[in-house]
Amino acid sequence: MEIKIKIRGYHTDSYQHVNNARYLEFLEEARWQIVEEFMEITDFIQNELSFFVVNINISYRSPAKVNDVILIKTGLHKISSKSAVFRQEIINTATGKICIQADITFVVADKTGKAIALKGEIKEALNKIPGV
């Protein structure tokens, strides 16, 4: 799954490049888009289930600046018994350089906030998401 975002002035910091925290927002936007496209989020809400990010491993490689267009690639990297990992990459479309690479580990939690097993319908839904 891929989305593009044009970098605006409000995305940048005093160094005139995208701030590390803003990259996290870009990654989250891409994850929401992929979840909305391949899963029924209303089913999760009705069943009082939530997605929780439990670990972010991110490597910053090259800056993005105002007017750059970035391409965010997102895919499901792996599914374990109670967690799964999205692999994401942000690429500057003008230079072709990788801005960041990230692995985002998440769980599905019940209404008490406890991680549940990724099996049955939940695992089937996750398996619809393209891999990387």
C-alpha positions in Angstrom: 0.0 0.0 0.0 1.3 3.4 -0.9 0.2 7.0 -0.2 1.8 10.3 -1.1 2.0 13.4 1.1 3.4 16.8 0.0 5.5 18.4 2.8 4.1 21.7 3.9 5.7 24.4 6.1 3.8 23.3 9.2 5.4 19.8 8.8 8.9 21.2 9.3 10.9 22.4 12.3 13.4 25.2 12.8 16.0 23.2 10.9 13.7 23.4 7.9 13.2 19.6 7.6 10.5 17.2 8.8 10.7 16.7 12.5 11.1 13.2 13.8 7.7 13.3 15.6 5.9 14.4 12.4 7.2 11.3 10.7 5.4 9.2 13.3 2.2 11.0 12.3 2.8 10.3 8.6 3.3 6.6 9.4 0.2 6.5 11.5 -1.9 8.1 8.7 -0.6 5.4 6.3 -1.4 2.6 8.8 -5.0 4.0 9.2 -5.5 4.0 5.5 -4.4 0.4 5.1 -6.5 -0.7 8.0 -9.5 1.1 6.6 -9.0 -0.4 3.1 -8.5 -4.0 4.2 -10.4 -4.4 7.4 -13.8 -3.5 8.8 -12.9 -1.0 11.6 -16.6 -0.8 12.7 -16.5 -4.5 13.5 -13.6 -3.9 15.9 -15.4 -1.0 17.5 -18.6 -3.0 17.9 -16.6 -5.8 19.5 -14.9 -3.3 21.8 -11.5 -4.1 20.3 -8.6 -1.6 19.8 -5.3 -1.5 18.0 -2.4 -0.5 20.3 1.1 0.3 19.1 3.5 -1.4 21.6 6.9 -0.8 19.9 8.3 1.5 17.2 11.7 0.8 15.7 12.6 3.6 13.3 15.7 4.5 11.4 16.1 8.1 10.1 18.1 8.1 6.8 17.6 11.3 4.9 15.6 14.5 5.5 12.5 15.7 3.7 11.9 19.4 3.3 9.1 21.8 2.3 7.6 21.0 -1.1 9.1 17.5 -1.2 6.6 14.8 -2.0 7.1 11.7 0.1 5.8 8.2 -0.7 4.9 6.1 2.3 4.9 2.3 1.7 3.2 0.1 4.3 2.7 -3.6 4.5 2.2 -6.3 7.0 5.6 -7.8 7.9 4.7 -10.6 10.3 2.0 -12.0 12.6 2.8 -13.7 15.9 0.4 -15.2 18.4 -0.4 -11.9 20.1 1.2 -9.2 18.0 1.9 -8.2 14.5 4.4 -5.9 12.7 3.8 -3.3 10.0 6.9 -2.5 8.0 6.9 1.1 6.7 9.2 3.1 4.5 9.1 6.8 3.5 10.8 7.7 0.3 11.5 11.2 -1.1 10.0 11.0 -4.6 12.3 13.7 -6.0 15.5 12.2 -4.9 14.5 8.5 -4.5 16.3 8.5 -1.1 14.8 6.7 1.8 13.9 9.1 4.5 13.0 6.6 7.1 12.4 2.8 7.6 10.3 1.6 10.5 8.9 -1.5 12.0 5.7 -0.9 14.1 4.6 -3.6 16.4 1.0 -3.6 17.5 -1.5 -5.7 19.4 -5.3 -6.0 19.3 -6.7 -5.4 22.8 -10.0 -6.1 24.4 -12.1 -3.6 26.3 -9.9 -4.0 29.4 -6.8 -3.1 27.4 -5.4 -6.7 27.5 -3.8 -8.0 24.3 -5.7 -10.9 22.8 -4.6 -13.8 20.6 -4.5 -13.0 16.9 -6.5 -15.9 15.6 -9.8 -16.7 13.9 -11.6 -13.7 12.3 -8.9 -11.3 13.5 -6.1 -13.2 11.9 -8.1 -13.6 8.7 -8.7 -9.9 8.6 -5.0 -9.2 9.2 -4.0 -11.6 6.5 -5.9 -9.5 3.9 -3.3 -6.7 4.4 -0.6 -7.0 1.7 2.8 -8.0 3.0 6.3 -6.5 2.5 
